[in-house]
Amino acid sequence: MDGAVILRADLNDFGEPRQISRALKALVEDGELIKFGYGVYVKAEKTPYSDKSIMIVPMAEACAEAFNR
C-alpha cells in the first residue's frame, strides 16, 4: 500500500471484519502500526532510542493524508 496512512476500509477485501481487527491489533502491538484514530492507522518504525514506535511521516503529513482519503 502506498502512503503512510492505512484506513480500515482499505482492508475489507482481505477477510472477515474480526480477522482484520485481530490482524490490526497484532500489528499495533508489534509496533508496525500506530492507531491514529477510529479506523485510521499510520505505518510506524522502531526508534533506536527506546522500545517505542514512531510514525514514519510527520504528524501534519499523516493528518493531511488521512483527511484527503
DSSP file (Angstrom, degrees, kcal/mol; ACC not computed):
  #  RESIDUE AA STRUCTURE BP1 BP2  ACC     N-H-->O    O-->H-N    N-H-->O    O-->H-N    TCO  KAPPA ALPHA  PHI   PSI    X-CA   Y-CA   Z-CA
    1    1 A M              0   0    0      0, 0.0     2,-0.1     0, 0.0     5,-0.0   0.000 360.0 360.0 360.0 133.5    0.0    0.0    0.0
    2    2 A D        +     0   0    0      2,-0.0     3,-0.1     3,-0.0     0, 0.0  -0.433 360.0  26.8 -78.6 156.1    1.3    3.4   -0.9
    3    3 A G  S    S-     0   0    0      1,-0.1    40,-0.0    -2,-0.1     0, 0.0  -0.063  87.3 -91.0  82.5 173.8    1.4    6.2    1.6
    4    4 A A  S    S+     0   0    0     57,-0.1    39,-2.8    38,-0.1     2,-0.4   0.619  97.8  80.9 -99.5 -16.7    1.8    6.1    5.3
    5    5 A V  E     -A   42   0A   0     37,-0.2     2,-0.5    -3,-0.1    37,-0.2  -0.782  56.0-168.6-100.0 134.5   -1.9    6.0    6.3
    6    6 A I  E     -A   41   0A   0     35,-3.3    35,-2.7    -2,-0.4     2,-0.4  -0.985   8.0-154.2-120.5 125.2   -4.0    2.9    6.2
    7    7 A L  E >   -A   40   0A   0     -2,-0.5     3,-1.5    33,-0.2     4,-0.5  -0.779  21.2-130.1 -95.3 142.9   -7.7    3.0    6.5
    8    8 A R  G >  S+     0   0    0     31,-2.7     3,-1.6    -2,-0.4     4,-0.2   0.866 109.9  62.5 -58.3 -34.9   -9.6    0.0    7.9
    9    9 A A  G >  S+     0   0    0     30,-0.3     3,-1.0     1,-0.3    -1,-0.3   0.760  91.7  66.2 -62.3 -25.1  -11.9    0.3    4.9
   10   10 A D  G <  S+     0   0    0     -3,-1.5     3,-0.3     1,-0.2    -1,-0.3   0.740 101.9  49.0 -65.3 -22.3   -8.9   -0.4    2.7
   11   11 A L  G X  S+     0   0    0     -3,-1.6     3,-2.1    -4,-0.5     4,-0.3   0.372  75.0 105.1-102.1   2.7   -8.6   -3.9    4.1
   12   12 A N  G X  S+     0   0    0     -3,-1.0     3,-0.8     1,-0.3    -1,-0.2   0.785  77.8  56.4 -58.3 -29.7  -12.2   -5.0    3.8
   13   13 A D  G 3  S+     0   0    0     -3,-0.3    -1,-0.3     1,-0.2    -2,-0.1   0.532  93.8  71.1 -80.4  -5.0  -11.4   -7.3    0.8
   14   14 A F  G <  S-     0   0    0     -3,-2.1     2,-0.3     1,-0.2    -1,-0.2   0.519 111.2 -53.9 -92.7  -5.3   -8.8   -9.3    2.8
   15   15 A G  S <  S-     0   0    0     -3,-0.8    -1,-0.2    -4,-0.3     0, 0.0  -0.981  78.1 -31.2 161.9-172.1  -11.1  -11.1    5.2
   16   16 A E     >  -     0   0    0     -2,-0.3     4,-2.3     1,-0.1     3,-0.3  -0.378  60.2-110.0 -71.6 153.0  -13.8  -11.1    7.7
   17   17 A P  H  > S+     0   0    0      0, 0.0     4,-2.5     0, 0.0     5,-0.2   0.868 118.2  51.3 -54.6 -40.3  -14.1   -8.0   10.0
   18   18 A R  H  > S+     0   0    0      2,-0.2     4,-2.2     1,-0.2     5,-0.2   0.881 109.4  50.5 -66.7 -36.4  -13.0   -9.9   13.1
   19   19 A Q  H  > S+     0   0    0     -3,-0.3     4,-2.4     2,-0.2    -1,-0.2   0.918 111.5  47.9 -64.9 -43.0   -9.9  -11.3   11.3
   20   20 A I  H  X S+     0   0    0     -4,-2.3     4,-2.8     2,-0.2     5,-0.2   0.911 110.7  51.6 -64.1 -42.4   -9.0   -7.8   10.1
   21   21 A S  H  X S+     0   0    0     -4,-2.5     4,-2.4    -5,-0.2    -1,-0.2   0.916 111.0  47.7 -61.1 -43.5   -9.4   -6.4   13.7
   22   22 A R  H  X S+     0   0    0     -4,-2.2     4,-2.3     2,-0.2    -1,-0.2   0.911 112.7  48.8 -64.5 -41.9   -7.2   -9.1   15.1
   23   23 A A  H  X S+     0   0    0     -4,-2.4     4,-2.2     2,-0.2    -2,-0.2   0.923 112.7  47.2 -64.9 -44.2   -4.5   -8.5   12.5
   24   24 A L  H  X S+     0   0    0     -4,-2.8     4,-2.2     1,-0.2    -2,-0.2   0.909 111.3  51.5 -63.3 -41.6   -4.5   -4.7   13.0
   25   25 A K  H  X S+     0   0    0     -4,-2.4     4,-2.5    -5,-0.2    -1,-0.2   0.907 110.0  49.6 -61.8 -41.6   -4.4   -5.2   16.8
   26   26 A A  H  X S+     0   0    0     -4,-2.3     4,-2.1     1,-0.2    -1,-0.2   0.901 110.3  50.2 -64.3 -40.8   -1.4   -7.5   16.4
   27   27 A L  H  <>S+     0   0    0     -4,-2.2     5,-2.2     2,-0.2     6,-1.3   0.865 111.4  48.8 -66.5 -35.5    0.4   -5.0   14.1
   28   28 A V  H ><5S+     0   0    0     -4,-2.2     3,-1.0     4,-0.2    -2,-0.2   0.924 111.8  48.8 -67.5 -44.1   -0.2   -2.2   16.6
   29   29 A E  H 3<5S+     0   0    0     -4,-2.5    -2,-0.2     1,-0.2    -1,-0.2   0.843 110.8  51.1 -64.5 -32.9    1.1   -4.4   19.5
   30   30 A D  T 3<5S-     0   0    0     -4,-2.1    -1,-0.2    -5,-0.2    -2,-0.2   0.553 115.5-116.1 -80.8  -7.6    4.2   -5.2   17.4
   31   31 A G  T < 5S+     0   0    0     -3,-1.0    -3,-0.2    -4,-0.5    23,-0.2   0.611  85.2 116.1  84.7  11.6    4.9   -1.6   16.7
   32   32 A E  S   <S+     0   0    0     -5,-2.2    12,-2.5    -6,-0.2     2,-0.3   0.767  81.0  25.8 -82.2 -26.7    4.3   -1.9   12.9
   33   33 A L  E     -B   43   0A   0     -6,-1.3     2,-0.4    10,-0.2    -2,-0.3  -0.934  66.9-146.7-132.0 156.5    1.3    0.5   13.0
   34   34 A I  E     -B   42   0A   0      8,-2.4     8,-2.4    -2,-0.3     2,-0.6  -0.995  26.0-123.4-120.8 129.9    0.1    3.2   15.3
   35   35 A K  E     +B   41   0A   0     -2,-0.4     6,-0.2     6,-0.2     3,-0.1  -0.631  32.7 176.7 -73.9 119.7   -3.6    3.7   15.8
   36   36 A F  E     -     0   0A   0      4,-2.6     2,-0.3    -2,-0.6     5,-0.2   0.654  58.2 -37.1-101.1 -21.9   -4.2    7.3   14.7
   37   37 A G  E >  S-B   40   0A   0      3,-1.6     3,-1.8     0, 0.0     2,-0.6  -0.958  95.4 -32.3 178.8-174.8   -8.0    7.4   15.0
   38   38 A Y  T 3  S-     0   0    0      1,-0.3     3,-0.1    -2,-0.3   -30,-0.1  -0.479 132.3 -11.1 -65.1 109.7  -11.1    5.4   14.6
   39   39 A G  T 3  S+     0   0    0     -2,-0.6   -31,-2.7     1,-0.2     2,-0.4   0.612 114.4 111.7  75.8  12.7  -10.4    3.1   11.6
   40   40 A V  E <   +AB   7  37A   0     -3,-1.8    -4,-2.6   -33,-0.2    -3,-1.6  -0.980  40.2 176.0-124.9 127.1   -7.2    5.1   10.8
   41   41 A Y  E     -AB   6  35A   0    -35,-2.7   -35,-3.3    -2,-0.4     2,-0.4  -0.933  15.5-150.8-128.6 151.0   -3.7    3.7   11.2
   42   42 A V  E     -AB   5  34A   0     -8,-2.4    -8,-2.4    -2,-0.3   -37,-0.2  -0.975  27.6-110.2-123.8 136.6   -0.2    5.1   10.4
   43   43 A K  E     - B   0  33A   0    -39,-2.8    13,-1.9    -2,-0.4    14,-0.3  -0.342  43.2-167.1 -62.3 144.3    2.8    3.0    9.4
   44   44 A A  E     -C   55   0B   0    -12,-2.5     2,-0.3    11,-0.2    11,-0.2  -0.840  17.1-157.5-133.2 166.6    5.5    3.0   12.2
   45   45 A E  E     -C   54   0B   0      9,-2.4     9,-2.8    -2,-0.3     2,-0.3  -0.978  32.7-100.2-141.2 154.2    9.1    2.2   12.8
   46   46 A K  E     -C   53   0B   0     -2,-0.3     7,-0.2     7,-0.2     5,-0.1  -0.544  34.9-129.6 -74.7 136.3   11.0    1.4   16.0
   47   47 A T    >   -     0   0    0      5,-2.2     3,-0.8    -2,-0.3    -1,-0.1  -0.660   9.1-134.9 -83.0 142.2   13.1    4.3   17.3
   48   48 A P  T 3  S+     0   0    0      0, 0.0    -1,-0.1     0, 0.0     3,-0.1   0.623 100.8  59.8 -71.7  -9.6   16.7    3.4   18.0
   49   49 A Y  T 3  S+     0   0    0      3,-0.1     2,-0.3     1,-0.1    -3,-0.0   0.650 116.6   1.0 -95.6 -16.9   16.4    5.3   21.4
   50   50 A S  S <  S-     0   0    0     -3,-0.8    -3,-0.1     2,-0.3    -1,-0.1  -0.904  77.4 -95.1-155.0-178.1   13.6    3.3   23.0
   51   51 A D  S    S+     0   0    0     -2,-0.3     2,-0.1    -5,-0.1    -5,-0.0   0.429  88.8 103.8 -85.4   0.7   11.3    0.4   22.6
   52   52 A K        -     0   0    0     -6,-0.1    -5,-2.2     1,-0.1     2,-0.3  -0.423  67.5-125.8 -85.6 158.8    8.5    2.7   21.3
   53   53 A S  E     -C   46   0B   0     -7,-0.2     2,-0.3    -2,-0.1    -7,-0.2  -0.743  19.3-160.9-101.0 151.2    7.4    3.1   17.7
   54   54 A I  E     -C   45   0B   0     -9,-2.8    -9,-2.4    -2,-0.3     2,-0.0  -0.930  30.0 -95.6-127.5 154.6    7.2    6.4   15.9
   55   55 A M  E     -C   44   0B   0     -2,-0.3   -11,-0.2   -11,-0.2     4,-0.1  -0.352  25.5-133.3 -65.6 148.3    5.2    7.4   12.7
   56   56 A I  S    S+     0   0    0    -13,-1.9    -1,-0.1   -52,-0.1   -12,-0.1   0.582  91.1  43.0 -81.0  -8.2    7.2    7.2    9.5
   57   57 A V  S    S-     0   0    0    -14,-0.3    -2,-0.1   -53,-0.1     5,-0.0  -0.917 100.3 -89.0-129.6 158.3    5.9   10.6    8.5
   58   58 A P     >  -     0   0    0      0, 0.0     4,-2.2     0, 0.0     3,-0.3  -0.266  41.2-109.7 -63.3 156.1    5.4   13.9   10.5
   59   59 A M  H  > S+     0   0    0      1,-0.2     4,-2.6     2,-0.2     5,-0.2   0.886 117.1  52.9 -54.6 -45.4    2.1   14.4   12.2
   60   60 A A  H  > S+     0   0    0      1,-0.2     4,-2.3     2,-0.2    -1,-0.2   0.888 109.6  48.6 -62.0 -39.4    0.9   17.1    9.8
   61   61 A E  H  > S+     0   0    0     -3,-0.3     4,-2.4     2,-0.2    -1,-0.2   0.898 111.2  49.7 -68.2 -40.0    1.6   14.9    6.8
   62   62 A A  H  X S+     0   0    0     -4,-2.2     4,-2.5     2,-0.2    -2,-0.2   0.904 111.4  49.7 -64.3 -41.1   -0.3   12.0    8.3
   63   63 A C  H  X S+     0   0    0     -4,-2.6     4,-2.5    -5,-0.2    -2,-0.2   0.929 111.9  47.8 -61.9 -46.0   -3.3   14.2    9.1
   64   64 A A  H  X S+     0   0    0     -4,-2.3     4,-2.2     2,-0.2    -2,-0.2   0.907 112.8  48.5 -63.3 -42.5   -3.3   15.7    5.6
   65   65 A E  H  X S+     0   0    0     -4,-2.4     4,-0.7     2,-0.2    -1,-0.2   0.918 113.2  46.8 -64.9 -43.5   -3.1   12.2    4.0
   66   66 A A  H >< S+     0   0    0     -4,-2.5     3,-0.7     1,-0.2    -2,-0.2   0.903 113.0  49.6 -65.2 -40.7   -5.9   10.8    6.2
   67   67 A F  H 3< S+     0   0    0     -4,-2.5    -1,-0.2     1,-0.2    -2,-0.2   0.871 108.7  52.6 -66.4 -37.3   -8.1   13.8    5.6
   68   68 A N  H 3<        0   0    0     -4,-2.2    -1,-0.2     1,-0.3    -2,-0.2   0.594 360.0 360.0 -77.2  -9.9   -7.6   13.6    1.8
   69   69 A R    <<        0   0    0     -4,-0.7    -1,-0.3    -3,-0.7    -2,-0.2   0.439 360.0 360.0 -96.4 360.0   -8.6   10.0    1.7
